[in-house]
Amino acid sequence: MRRTKNLSKRKWFILFGNPAIYFLMGTTNAGTKEPLALLEEALQGGITHFQLREKGRGALTGDALAEFAAECKGLCREYGVPIFINDDVELACTIEADGIHIGQDDMDCGQVRKQIGASMALGVSVHSVKEANEALTCGATYLGMGPVFGTRTKSDAKPPAGVAEIIKVKTQYPHVPVIGIGGIEPGNAEMVWRAGVSGIAVISSIAGAQDVAGQIERFKQSIPGRRVG
Ligand code: 3NM
């Protein structure tokens, strides 16, 4: 069912209050599906967060990307789901996204916080307590940590790291939302939840599913204590 919510009035600090099923996608992840149709299937299926991550061969750029991003935002608004933009401050500001996500090699995190101001959420990929500390010092709202498992989606991904560093970061910063990413599927998600994450971020296991809504339901059932049936 569609819900219309004014997310601009929503403060970022409650963005990860409930377990998050955070879907990442760009046009190059949609396979044979029409990208916006795939996003809408995922929204209907109950994703809680969306990140536009437009990467790889054939990725949209310039006006085409801005137009696609605005369409994604419109759809996300209809379902009351916050939209994040990967790596592109200008695009995030142009479409007034709810947040931006950057990696360690992308941009200086403090500089990004200055550019986006205080009200936009900032996600930063980190791999250690040290990087977590640096990201939080320059104003990160949440941390992404991965790859937990092997992934073929990100060509320059580091070796699989499991959940050990996630547990260390959560021990040091229990109140900071951490999102696990990389090779997460319904069958291996439980150990990620048990490491204390606020959410799991997924590309291929949702984008490539025949039954997108069914797959999202399986992810929901992987949340300890939330199993249904
Ligand atoms: N970042 P899939 S792994 C975008 O380790 C991304 O920071 C990673 O895709 C990291 O769910 C990754 O298909 C790819 O494995 C996630």
Boltz pocket constraint, residues with backbone or C-beta under 6 A from the ligand:
constraints:
  - pocket:
      binder: B
      contacts: [[A, 24], [A, 125], [A, 144], [A, 145], [A, 146], [A, 147], [A, 148], [A, 150], [A, 151], [A, 152], [A, 153], [A, 154], [A, 157], [A, 158], [A, 181], [A, 182], [A, 183], [A, 184], [A, 201], [A, 202], [A, 203], [A, 204], [A, 205]]
      max_distance: 6.0
